[in-house]
Each structure stands twice: as C-alpha cells, then as structure tokens.
C-alpha cells in the first residue's frame, strides 16, 4: 500500500466540507496538545473546538467509542478549564504533580467502567445504525472488526488520560502516548489519513509533554 492509497484515495469519496472539518480538527487538536505541554489553559478552548468537530466525523466513520470519547473530552474540557483557572495564580498556567494512590484507584475504576460502557454501545450499534429500530436488527458484537475493538480500548485509555490531565497529573501523558500509538494504524484502516498523521504528531508531542511536566515538577520541588 503506497502513500496515495493511504492519504489520497480514501478522500476521493469525501466532500470538501468533510475534508475541511478533518483538517481543522487536526489543527486545533495539535494546538491543544501544544498548550497542554506549556501548562497553558488555552489547551481547553482549542481542544473543545477540535473535539466537537471529531464527534461529527467519528460518528460518521462508525467509531462510536472514539465519538463518545470526544464528546466526553468536550465535557471534561469545560471541567478542566474551570479547575485550571481555579488552581492558577495567573489564570493561564498551572503547577503539576504526580497522582496519589487514591487517584490510581479511581483511574482503574474509570477504565473498567469505560470498557463495559463502550462495549455495550457497540452491542447496540446495529440498532443505532438501523435508525433505532429493532426491525430486521440482530444485536451483538459480531460486526466488530479489530479497529472497533481497539477503539473500545483506546476510549478507556483516553478517558483516564483526560481525567488525570484535568487533575494536573503528570501520568496523564503516559495514557496519551499509549492511546496515540494505537490510534495511528486504526485511523489509517478507517480511511482517516489526516487524522492518523495527527496521532503520530500527538505521540511525539505527548512524549515531550511528559518530559516537560516531569522537569517542571522537579524544578518546582527544588524551589
């Protein structure tokens, strides 16, 4: 498979609006990660624009898990925006710390609940695709391909990452790195070439973000 098949051919059936939306979502998504690396509160308004765009795109692509996670991102971005503003002396930047043991318990619980919820959504996907009618519909997980199952997993990974980031915890970046790496081949498989490149950029930026937050915590501790 060449670059044309990966990044051009899938878009031959797309209209200009879809392509423009995906490109815009990618740009704002990258901006959001950039601001998060800088511990800058603008991570949230830029992130909200990106996630709302992807709610629409991912629903149309059949990735219900990722669609749900982007809707959750929007809600959590509002929560994180308020929390960061409250915990910031200049209303722009925040201090970061490592997660406590109690927070790891909540993170594990959130991960398990997310796996169950997204799997349940996929179970009812034939019903949803049939315009919420049971006529001629057979419920189950038989229709899932490997990308859908990975979508279930990455949704849960990103849920935990988003929650930890709202709490200004350094470990959030570990979840972003793992989830981003998984999403690169998944998006290529689903014909979202631009988005796959975005996740490649996200992976690199998440590594930088982890190192930057870790360094910032050490410097703050020395002071």
Secondary structure, 3 states (H helix, E strand, C coil): CCHHHHHCHHHHHCCHHHHHHHHHHHHHHHHHHHHHHCCECHHHHHHHHHHHHHHHHHHHHCCHHHHHHHHHHHHHHHHHHHHHHHHCCCCCECCCECCCHHHHHHHHHHHHHHHHHHHHHHHCHHHHHCCCCCCCCCCCCCCCCHHHHHHHHHHHHHHHHHHHHHCCECCHHHHHHHHHHHHHHHHHHCCCHHHHHHHHHHHHHHHHHHHHHHHHHHHHHHC
